[in-house]
Amino acid sequence: MLARRTARSRILAAVSVFLEIPEASWVAANELAFAFRDRYPVSGGHTLVVTRRVVPDWFSASKEERVALLDLVDEVKRQLDRELQPRRAGWLVEVRRRRATDR
């Protein structure tokens, strides 16, 4: 069974590493997207928000998926405000296009 899971994990990773993120690691989710903390954060609270459907970039996401992503950005920002009580006034929201296997 372990070998089977490992093979499945490798197949999923070849499509997108985000498919391997267990729901228990999600900090927020909706019907079309989910958010999770980065395992190797650049700074405290570094969170990734991704669509449930594998898409190569922002422009390939449907309008509904883009709205769902932004809804989660708002939700995660509220969570981080409560958790970290940041002193800085700014936040960085970044859209990147990467190959699914880059990370």
C-alpha positions as CSV (number, residue, x, y, z in Angstrom):
1,M,0.0,0.0,0.0
2,L,2.8,2.4,0.8
3,A,4.4,1.9,-2.6
4,R,1.1,2.5,-4.2
5,R,0.7,5.8,-2.3
6,T,4.2,6.8,-3.2
7,A,3.5,6.1,-6.9
8,R,0.3,8.1,-6.7
9,S,2.1,10.9,-4.9
10,R,4.7,11.0,-7.7
11,I,2.0,11.2,-10.4
12,L,0.3,14.0,-8.6
13,A,3.5,15.9,-8.1
14,A,4.2,15.6,-11.9
15,V,0.9,17.4,-12.5
16,S,1.2,19.9,-9.6
17,V,2.8,19.8,-6.2
18,F,-0.2,21.5,-4.8
19,L,-2.3,18.4,-5.3
20,E,-0.2,16.8,-2.6
21,I,-1.1,19.3,0.1
22,P,-3.4,17.5,2.6
23,E,-6.6,19.3,3.5
24,A,-5.5,19.3,7.2
25,S,-2.8,21.7,6.2
26,W,-5.2,24.2,4.6
27,V,-5.8,27.4,6.6
28,A,-8.7,28.5,4.4
29,A,-10.7,27.1,1.5
30,N,-13.8,27.6,-0.6
31,E,-15.3,25.7,-3.5
32,L,-12.7,26.6,-6.0
33,A,-9.5,27.4,-4.1
34,F,-7.5,26.8,-0.9
35,A,-4.8,28.4,1.1
36,F,-1.9,26.9,3.1
37,R,1.2,28.2,4.9
38,D,4.4,27.9,3.0
39,R,6.7,25.2,4.4
40,Y,9.7,27.4,3.7
41,P,8.3,30.9,4.4
42,V,10.1,34.1,3.2
43,S,8.5,35.8,6.3
44,G,6.1,34.9,9.0
45,G,2.6,34.1,7.7
46,H,3.8,33.4,4.2
47,T,0.7,31.8,2.7
48,L,0.0,30.4,-0.8
49,V,-3.5,30.6,-2.3
50,V,-4.1,28.3,-5.2
51,T,-7.0,27.0,-7.3
52,R,-8.2,23.4,-6.8
53,R,-8.2,23.0,-10.5
54,V,-4.7,22.9,-12.0
55,V,-4.2,26.0,-14.2
56,P,-0.9,27.3,-15.5
57,D,-1.4,30.9,-14.6
58,W,-3.8,33.6,-13.4
59,F,-5.1,34.3,-16.9
60,S,-6.0,30.6,-17.4
61,A,-8.2,30.6,-14.3
62,S,-11.9,31.2,-14.8
63,K,-13.5,34.4,-13.6
64,E,-15.1,32.5,-10.8
65,E,-11.7,31.0,-9.8
66,R,-10.1,34.4,-9.7
67,V,-12.9,35.7,-7.5
68,A,-12.5,32.7,-5.2
69,L,-8.7,33.3,-5.0
70,L,-9.2,36.9,-4.0
71,D,-11.9,36.0,-1.5
72,L,-9.3,33.7,0.2
73,V,-6.7,36.4,0.0
74,D,-9.1,38.6,2.1
75,E,-9.8,35.8,4.5
76,V,-6.1,34.9,5.0
77,K,-5.3,38.6,5.5
78,R,-7.8,38.8,8.3
79,Q,-6.4,35.6,9.9
80,L,-2.9,37.0,9.7
81,D,-3.9,40.3,11.2
82,R,-5.3,38.4,14.2
83,E,-2.5,36.0,14.5
84,L,0.5,38.2,13.9
85,Q,-0.8,41.7,14.7
86,P,1.6,43.1,12.1
87,R,3.1,46.5,12.7
88,R,3.7,47.2,9.0
89,A,0.8,48.7,7.0
90,G,1.6,46.9,3.8
91,W,1.0,43.4,2.4
92,L,2.4,41.7,-0.7
93,V,0.0,39.9,-3.0
94,E,1.9,38.3,-5.8
95,V,0.8,36.4,-8.9
96,R,3.4,34.1,-10.4
97,R,3.5,31.9,-13.3
98,R,5.6,28.8,-12.8
99,R,5.8,25.3,-14.1
100,A,3.8,23.0,-11.7
101,T,7.0,21.1,-10.9
102,D,9.1,24.2,-10.0
103,R,8.2,24.1,-6.3
